[in-house]
Amino acid sequence: MTQAPTPTADTVRRLVRSLLKDASSGAGPDVRPVVESAEPATWWVGSRHVLCLAPDREAALRQRRELRLRDLVRPHVPVAVPTSVAHGEWAPGLTYTLDALLPGGSAREHDVSAVGEADLAGLLTGLREVPARQAETLGVPRTAPRSLEARRRAAGNAAELLGAADEFDPGRLNQFGLPAAAQLVAQAGTAVLVHHGLTGDHLVVSADGRVRGVLGWADAVVGDPAEDIAGLALAVGSPAAVRAATLAGYGARPCLRGLWLARCDAVIRLAERLGGRGTTPLPELRLQLRHAWEAILLERVTELRPGEGEE
């Protein structure tokens, strides 16, 4: 099997010179990796573009799908979706896309305002309106909902480890027992297009707290909308996530399901990182834990009848 080439600054400069007219002469714009690593795949190109290089054939397949999906999603959502200035192959079988940079910071840098929550509500509403079958014809996979009960059990074990490390009070999980998990099973027929990566880095937030754009569409699936509610809870806090989902027309069940997915995920991921697994920085995981465990009024809902609280 042929080893994929390693992208370097020279590789990126040569590619950029061939793509940008104003870079055809001279040194061209400054290029630097977004994240320092042995094989960086995403590069800042000057102050107006970002270049994403697929490092392997699987990533290339996902990137081609993402480009088509962004065009499908764009008319349905009120926030900006990245636009590709140029795309093609940077090595045999390995794709790239040069995207126009969306102005703004991230949800780590700026808090989301009340108006920003309305932007998130519009995003969730728009995702639900994207024709799921059309997304699947582009290659977007359909995934089954995760078992909240299995996640609850795993979180219980992880919480004991965090308790021993003085990172978390395991007793906080007691409010989420087996009956509550059973009530929050995902209901049939509720699958929608799910971004599946609404992290702080993927939310473009302006200094005034508006959500101006959403990045990172490569992991989108057709599946459980509670996954995006959970992602928002980790990124911007549970109260803001639930308020946005409620504005988008989601009822108590998907909101509470997303809340508890986020809480279990946060506990499990921090325990795994403390155990030497994963690469996410500990401060980020601790922030996600705090965000997920922020209290919300909706938690007072203790019983859902069949069909209640769906939308």
N, C-alpha and C positions, 0 to 999 in steps of 0.2 A: 504494500500500500504506500503510495507516494505521500510524503510528509508535506503538509501545507506550508507555504512560505511564511516567514515572520514579517509582519508589517513594520517598517521603520519610518523615521521622519523623512528620509530621502524618498522612500516609496510614495509617501503621502504628498510630498512636494511635487514630484513628477506628475502624479495623477491630477493634482489641483491645477498645475500649469496647463494641462491639456483640457481642463473643464471650464476654467474661468478666463474670460477674455482679458480682464485687467491683470491677470497673472501670467500672461503669455510671454512677457518680457521682464527682465530683472529677477530678483530673488523671489518675488511673489509674496503672498500673505504669510504671516507667521503661523506655524502649525505646532500644536502641542497636544499630548494625550490628555483626555478628560480625567482618566484615572491612571496613575502610574502602575504599570505591571510589566511582566516580562514580555507579553505580547499584547500591547494595547490595541483595542478594536475600534475605539471611538476617539475622534480627534477634533479639537477646536481648530477651525480654519479662519484666521483673522478674527474679526469681531462680528461677522455676519452669517457664518455658516458652520455646520458641524458635519463631519464625515464619519459614516458608520461602515466599517469593513466586516464582512462576514468571515470569520476565521476558519470555517469548515463547511462541508456540503449541507449539513443539516441546518446550520445557521443561515446559509444562502437560501435554502428553501423557505425558511420562516421570513426572511427579509423580503423575498419576492411576494409572499402572501401579504405581508404587512403593507407593502406599497399599494396593493389592490384594495386592501381593507380600508386604508385611510381614505381613499377616494369614495368608498361606499358610505363610510361613517360621516364624512364632512358635512353633507347637507342636513343631517339630522341633529347635530349637536351645536349648542350656542357658543362653544369655546373653540379656539384654534386647534387644528390638527396639523402636524408638520407637513410641509410641502417639499417634495423632492425637486431640486434644481436640475440634477442629473443623476442617472443611475446606470449601472452596467456591471462589467466584471473587472476586478483589479488584478486577478490571477485566474488561470483556467478553472472554471466552475465555481469561483468565489466572487460574490457580488459586492457591490458598494451602493450607497446612496449618499449624495451630497444634499443636505437639507438646509433650507433657510432657517436661521436661528430665531426662535420665538422670543421676543423681548420679555424680560421679567426675571424674577428669582425663583426659588423653589419654596415648597411649603415648610422646609426647614428654616429658611431665611425670613419668611414673612408669615404672620398669622393670617388665617382666612377670616374675613369680616362677615357680617350678616349678609351683605350683598354677595360676597363670595360663596356663601352657603347656597344662595339662590342659583349661582352659576353651577355649582355641583349638582343641585336638583335638576337643572336643565340638562346636564350631562347624563345623569341616570335616566331621565325621561327619554332623551334621544337614543340612548343605547337600547332601551326597550322597544323603540319604534323602528330600529333597523331590522329589515326582514331577515329572520334567522336562516331561512332556507337559502337566501341569496348569499349570506355570509358563508354558509357551508359549501356552496358551489365554488367559493374561492379557496377552499381548503381549510377553513376554520374548523377545528375539531369540536365535536359535541362531547361533553364530559358529564358524568353522573355526579350528583351532589355528594359531598363528603358526609361521612357518618359523624354527627355531632356527639353521639354517645362514645364512639371510639376516641374522638378527640378529647372528650371530657376525662376518660380514663387515663389517657397519656398525660394530660395536664395535671391530674392528681399526683402522679408519680413525679413529674417535673417540679411541682410545687413543693414537695417534701425536700427535694434537693436545694431549691432556692431558699426554703426556710432554714435549712442547716447552714446556708451561706449568708444568712441575714439579708437576703435580697427581696423577700416576699413573705407575706403571712399566708400559709397554706389554708388557714381557716376561711379565707375569703371565698374559696371555691365551694364551701359547703352550701351556699345559697343556690348552687346550680347542681341539683341532684338528678337522678335518673328520671323521675317524672317530668321535670322541666325539659330535659333533653328530648324525651319522647314527644312532648307537645310541640317541639320546634323542628320536627322532621320536615324536610323540604317537600312541598306538595307537588303532585304530578301536574304537568302542563304549564309550569311557571318558567320554563327555560327561556332566557333572552341572551342577547349578545353581552358578554361580560368582558370588560377590559382586562381584568385579572392581574393588574399590576399597578394599582393606584397608590403608589408609594409617594413619599414626600419629594423624591427626586423627579418623579414623573408629572407632578402638578406644577404648572408654571403660574406663579402668583406674583402680582404686582405689589408695589409698596403700599397701596391703599387697600390691600386685602382681597382684591378681585382675582378670581381664577381665570387666567387669560388663555390657557392652553393645556393640553394633555399630551405627553410624550409616551413612547414605549408600548406600541400596540402589537408587538410580536407574539405575546403570550395570550392574546385574546382567544376566548372559547365561547361556544354556545352552551350555557349552563345556568347555574344557580346565581340569581342576582344578589343573594346575601353575601357572596364573595366580594363584590365591589363595596358593599356597605362595610364589610369587615376591613377591607383595605383602607377605606377612608377613616375608620375608627383608629387604626394604627397610625395613619398619617397626620390627621388633623384633630383627633380626639373623638370620643364616643358621642358626646352631646351634639357636636357639629355634624357628625356623620348621620346620626339618627334624624336630626332636624332636616337635613338635606334629603334623606330618603323619604321622610314623611311628606315634604313639599313635592317630591316626585310622584306621590300617590301610593307609596308602599305602606302597607298596614303593619300591625304590631308583630305578626309572626316573622316576616323576613327581616324586620329591623332587629328584633331580639335574637334571631338566629345569627345575623351578621355580627351583633355585639358579642355573643358568646363564642363564635368562631374566632374573632379577633382576640378575645381574652385568653382562650386556650392556646392559640398560636403564639401569643406574646410570651406566655409562661414557658411553653415548650422550647421556643427558639432561644430564649435567654439561658435556660438550663443546658441546652445543647452547646451553646457557645462557651459557657463556663466549664463544660466538660471537654473542651478542646475541639469541638466540631463546628464547622462553618467559619466564615471570614468576616461577617458583618461586625463592625465595631461595637464594642460593649455599650458606649454611650448612646448609640442609636437604638439598640435593643432595649435599654432601660427607658428611653423616652417612649418607645412604642408601648412598653408595659404600663407606664403612667397614663398614656393616652387611652389605652384600651380599658383601663379600670376606672376611668372617670365615671362618676355616677350619673344616671339619667332617670328622669321621672318615669319613663315607660317600664322600668324594672318592677314597678308596683303591679303590673299586669301579671297575675299569678295563674290564670287558667284561660286556655283558649279552646273554644268549642270547634268541632270539625268545620272547616271552611271559614272560620272567623279570622279576621286580621290579615287576610291575604294581600289585598291591594288597598 
